[in-house]
Amino acid sequence: MKLANLSRSLLRSAAVAVVALGMAGCATAPGSSEADVTVSDPLEIPNRFVFAVNETADILLIRPATEVYVGVVPDPLRQAVHNFVQNLLGPLYIANNLLQGDFEGAQVATGRFMTNTILGIGGLADVATEAGIGDRPEDFGQTLGVWGIGPGPYVVLPFLGPSNVRDTLGYGVDTLADPFRIGTNAAGADNAMYGRTAAAGLDRRSQLLREIDDLRRNSLDFYATARSLYAQQRRAAIANDIAPATPEFPDFDEPAKK
């Protein structure tokens, strides 16, 4: 009980901090570029350090593991993994649509989750898309944005990458409320949770192999580019302009062969 009370207290304190920092984040920092005019980054020095550590881990470990995954696992099986991982997030999508007052979105998310769970063999097959039921992913960071809470300062999280104070709190709430995590913890099946996390990471990274390589090769300042892209993608996601799962990367031409 004491642990539960402490967790609720911390969440309340974090929510207050997000509101205060979100208001402060609306101000433009001196010297900000036009592309980053709405991005507050007072923690740029430690952020760049964490970004560099993440980059090193990606180059040495994550990207090579992803290349093996893509090279060894057939496309249909990788698609099934993607479908299954996404379907497990269905209850969170439903809940966040409801919290945002988007009842149509909640209905669509519910229909998609039920269809893929029942007819798609637990979500391995994306029957809902074939039936014309669109994807309505929403997270608690978006919910806070819909409620009018500003993003707050930009932060780079170890291994998780670009974020901000609002989205970090949202990620924490989604993690605590995740039915799959709650179920596996109750059953003492921690390995299932670790497996889902690893599968989700490989799936996510495999979909961005070319895009991230292009950004690294063509960005004068990869950190600033990632920061700007993240801010643009999250604004669009909150406004429901694009699906939040995939940021809009710029197109780069292949370098001319000499």
Residue, then its C-alpha position, 0 to 999 in steps of 0.5 A: m500500500k505504501l508503494a502504491n501511495l508513493s507511486r500516486s504521489l509521484l505521478r501527481s507531482a510529475a503532472v504538476a511539473v509537466v503543466a509548469l514546464g509546458m507553459a515555460g516551453c512555449a517561450t522561444a530560446p534566444g538563438s533558436s533556428e526557425a525550424d526549432v522555434t517551438v522547441s525548448d532545449p535548456l538541457e542541450i549539453p546533457n541531452r547531446f551526451v545521452f544522444a551520443v551514447n544512444e548513437t554509439a549503442d545503435i551503431l555497435l549493437i542495435r543496428p547490427a542486430t536489426e540487420v541480422y533480424v531483417g536478413v534472417v527472418p522472412d518478411p511474412l514472419r516479420q510482418a506477423v511480429h509487427n502486427f502482434v506487437q501493435n495489437l498488444l497496444g490496442p487497449l491503450y489506444i482505446a483508453n487514450n481515444l476515450l480520454q481525449g473525448d474521441f469516441e469515434g476513434a475509440q470505436v474504431a480502435t476497439g473494432r480493430f483490436m477485437t477483429n485482429t485478436i479474434l480473426g487475426i489469431g491473436g493479432l498475428a494477421d492484420v485482418a482489420t486493415e484488409a476489412g477497411i478498419g483504420d489504425r487509431p494509435e494514441d498514447f498518453g503524451q498525445t492525450l496530455g497534448v489534447w488536454g492543452i498541456g505543453p511539451g515542456p523542455y526537450v529531453v533525450l532518454p537513454f535508449l528510448g531517444p527523443s522526447n520531452v517532459r510531457d511525453t516522458l510522463g505519458y510514456g510512464v503512465d502508458t507503461l504503468a497502465d499497459p494491460f500486457r505488463i500488468g498481466t505478465n507481472a501478475a502471472g510472474a511471466d517477466n520473460a514474456m514482457y522482456g520478449r515483447t520489448a525486444a520484439a518491439g524494438l527490433d520491429r521499430r528499428s527495422q522499419l527505419l533502417r534506411e531513413i536513419d542512415d540517410l539522416r546520419r549521412n546528410s545531416l550537418d547536425f544529426y542531433a538538431t535534425a532529430r530534435s526538429l523531426y521529433a517536435q514536428q511529428r509529435r505536433a502532427a500526431i496530437a493534431n491527428d495529421i499523421a499516424p504517430a508511430t512513424p515520423e515523417f523523414p525527409d527524402f534524400d537522393e542516393p549519392a551519385k556514383k563516381 
